[in-house]
Amino acid sequence: MITKILNTTDKNRCNCVLYARSQGLVFPTGMWTIADKKRIINTANPKKGCLAIMNVGVWYILTSGMAPGHPEARKRVFSGHIGIVENIKYSTKKCPACGTILKNQVSYLTIREANFVKCAITRRSGTPQELKILGYRI
């Protein structure tokens, strides 16, 4: 997996959700936890410019917007992460006898994101497994 720092001054560099929105992507609000991010997945097949939802992030105590004493207040949650798909490479498997493409799988992706490296805009490339991608939002 390759990671390159692109920017350390963007005003949204410390928040992956705010950065994606600043780049023109539209998706629901309330993207605090991995569960929130999983809910917006609508495909397993990426397209250039879509959101990639990833199983990386940090554990933290969720207190925002909760009334003191609420049963969910002070709940330990995992943040998850999102990035913008910039490039997709596919591997193709052909029938050895006839040459027909049997499978067209995503083999390598490039994503642009904020805060994978603390408070920086980065570009990472790797397989969907290396990037820990759970799904995409088109």
C-alpha positions as CSV (number, residue, x, y, z in Angstrom):
1,M,0.0,0.0,0.0
2,I,1.3,3.5,-0.9
3,T,0.4,6.7,1.0
4,K,1.3,10.2,-0.1
5,I,0.7,13.4,1.8
6,L,-0.9,16.0,-0.5
7,N,-1.8,18.8,1.8
8,T,-1.4,19.8,5.4
9,T,-3.2,23.2,5.3
10,D,-6.7,22.4,3.9
11,K,-9.3,23.6,6.5
12,N,-11.0,20.2,6.4
13,R,-7.8,18.1,6.7
14,C,-8.7,16.8,10.2
15,N,-12.1,15.3,9.3
16,C,-12.7,12.8,6.5
17,V,-16.5,13.5,6.4
18,L,-16.1,17.3,6.1
19,Y,-13.4,16.9,3.5
20,A,-15.5,14.6,1.3
21,R,-18.4,17.1,1.5
22,S,-16.0,20.0,0.6
23,Q,-15.2,18.1,-2.5
24,G,-18.8,18.1,-3.6
25,L,-19.9,14.7,-2.4
26,V,-23.5,14.5,-1.0
27,F,-24.5,12.0,1.6
28,P,-26.5,12.0,4.8
29,T,-25.4,13.8,8.0
30,G,-24.6,12.1,11.3
31,M,-21.5,10.2,10.1
32,W,-19.9,9.8,13.5
33,T,-19.4,6.0,13.8
34,I,-18.6,3.0,11.6
35,A,-22.2,2.0,11.9
36,D,-23.4,5.4,10.6
37,K,-21.0,5.0,7.6
38,K,-22.0,1.4,6.9
39,R,-25.6,2.5,6.6
40,I,-24.9,4.7,3.5
41,I,-23.2,1.9,1.5
42,N,-25.3,1.3,-1.6
43,T,-22.9,-0.8,-3.8
44,A,-20.0,-3.2,-3.7
45,N,-18.8,-1.9,-7.1
46,P,-16.9,1.4,-7.0
47,K,-17.0,4.2,-9.6
48,K,-14.6,7.0,-10.0
49,G,-15.6,9.9,-7.6
50,C,-17.7,7.7,-5.3
51,L,-17.2,7.4,-1.5
52,A,-15.2,4.4,-0.2
53,I,-16.3,3.4,3.4
54,M,-13.4,1.8,5.3
55,N,-13.0,-0.2,8.5
56,V,-10.2,2.0,9.9
57,G,-10.3,4.7,12.4
58,V,-10.2,5.2,16.2
59,W,-12.2,4.2,19.2
60,Y,-13.7,7.1,21.2
61,I,-16.4,8.0,23.7
62,L,-19.5,9.4,21.9
63,T,-21.0,12.3,23.8
64,S,-22.0,14.7,21.1
65,G,-25.7,15.5,21.0
66,M,-26.6,13.3,23.9
67,A,-28.5,14.5,27.0
68,P,-26.7,13.6,30.2
69,G,-28.2,10.4,31.6
70,H,-29.3,9.2,28.1
71,P,-28.7,5.4,27.8
72,E,-26.4,6.0,24.8
73,A,-24.4,8.8,26.4
74,R,-20.7,8.0,27.0
75,K,-20.9,5.0,24.6
76,R,-17.6,3.7,23.3
77,V,-17.7,3.6,19.5
78,F,-15.4,3.1,16.5
79,S,-15.2,6.0,14.0
80,G,-14.6,4.2,10.7
81,H,-13.3,6.2,7.7
82,I,-14.3,7.5,4.3
83,G,-12.4,8.5,1.2
84,I,-13.0,9.5,-2.4
85,V,-12.2,6.9,-5.2
86,E,-9.9,8.5,-7.7
87,N,-8.8,5.6,-9.8
88,I,-9.8,1.9,-10.3
89,K,-7.8,-0.9,-11.9
90,Y,-9.5,-4.2,-12.7
91,S,-8.1,-7.6,-13.1
92,T,-9.7,-9.8,-15.8
93,K,-9.8,-13.5,-15.9
94,K,-10.4,-15.1,-19.3
95,C,-11.7,-18.5,-20.3
96,P,-8.5,-20.3,-21.5
97,A,-10.4,-22.0,-24.2
98,C,-12.5,-19.2,-25.7
99,G,-11.0,-15.9,-24.4
100,T,-14.3,-14.7,-22.9
101,I,-13.9,-12.6,-19.8
102,L,-15.2,-14.6,-16.9
103,K,-14.6,-12.1,-14.1
104,N,-13.9,-8.4,-13.9
105,Q,-12.8,-7.7,-10.4
106,V,-11.4,-4.5,-8.7
107,S,-7.8,-5.3,-8.1
108,Y,-6.3,-1.9,-7.1
109,L,-7.7,1.5,-6.1
110,T,-6.5,5.0,-5.4
111,I,-8.3,7.1,-2.9
112,R,-8.0,10.6,-1.6
113,E,-8.9,11.3,2.0
114,A,-8.5,13.5,5.0
115,N,-7.2,12.5,8.4
116,F,-5.9,9.0,7.7
117,V,-2.6,10.6,8.5
118,K,-3.4,13.0,11.3
119,C,-4.7,16.3,10.0
120,A,-3.4,15.8,6.4
121,I,-5.0,15.2,3.0
122,T,-3.5,12.0,1.6
123,R,-3.7,9.8,-1.4
124,R,-3.4,6.0,-0.8
125,S,-3.3,3.2,-3.3
126,G,-3.8,-0.5,-2.7
127,T,-6.1,-3.5,-3.0
128,P,-9.6,-3.1,-1.5
129,Q,-8.5,-5.5,1.2
130,E,-5.4,-3.5,2.1
131,L,-7.5,-0.3,2.2
132,K,-10.1,-2.2,4.4
133,I,-13.0,-1.1,2.2
134,L,-16.4,-2.3,3.3
135,G,-18.4,-0.9,0.4
136,Y,-19.1,2.3,-1.6
137,R,-21.6,5.1,-1.9
138,I,-22.4,6.2,-5.4
